[in-house]
Amino acid sequence: MEENTKDQSVLDHIKQLTEKEEDLYGNPDLSEDDIKELHSVQSKLDQYWDLLRQRRAFRDAGDDPNRAKMRSSETIENYKE
């Protein structure tokens, strides 16, 4: 049960960040500060999605999902597909 609560917390962060991203995209006249904030929000979104994927992967492998850790934006941006 606790695992699902932690996953839900991560999903709640993703929802909040997605709403912020949509608000920023909805503004046709973004200032330079808005653009910086948008980039920051997108980076945080990447980190939270990565954290959720890690938690699910640990769980699927029969391991403790709490081993998942938030990784830096730089680490995530440098993933090879």
N, C-alpha and C positions, 0 to 999 in steps of 0.2 A: 504494500500500500504506500509506504514512504517513497518508494522509487517512482511511482506514478505521480506523487505530489511534486517531487523534484522535476520530473519531466514537464508537468503542468506549469511549474514556475518558469521554466525555460521557454515554454510555448507562450506564456503570458508576456514575457519580455519581447519575444519575436512579434507578437501581435501589436504591442505598444510601438515598437520601432517601425513596423510596417505602416501603421497609421500615421506616424510622423513623416515617414518617407512619402506617403501618398499626399499628405498636406503640402509638403515642400514641392512635389512634382505638380501639384494643382495650382501653384502660384506662377503665373506667366512672367513675372518680373522679379526673378530671384536676384537678390543682392549678392555680393561677394561672400558675405558672412553666411547667407543662406546656402550657398553652394558648398562652403566649407562644412556646414552642419549636415548637409545632405551626404557628403562623402563620409563624414564621421558616422552617421546613422547606417549607411550601407556597410561600412566596415564592421560595426557592432553586430549588424544582422548576420554577416558572414560568420562572425565568431560564435554567435548563439546557435546558428544552424549547424556549425561544425560540432559544437558541444552536444547538441541533441543527437547528431549522427553517431558520435563517439559513445554516448550513453546507450543507444540502441544496439550498437555493435557489441559492446561489452556484454550487454544483457543476452543478446542472441548467441553469443559464444559461451554462455553459462558463467560469465564472470560478473564481478560487482560493477554496476554502472556508475557507482560513486567514484570509481577510479578515473573517470573522464575529467579532464581539466580544460579550462578555457585557454586556448592557444592565442598567441599574438597575431595581429593582423598580417604582419610580415610573413609569418609561417604559412598562414592560410593562403595568402596571395601568391606564394611561390609553389603551391601544389602543382604537380604535373598531372595532366589528365591522360 
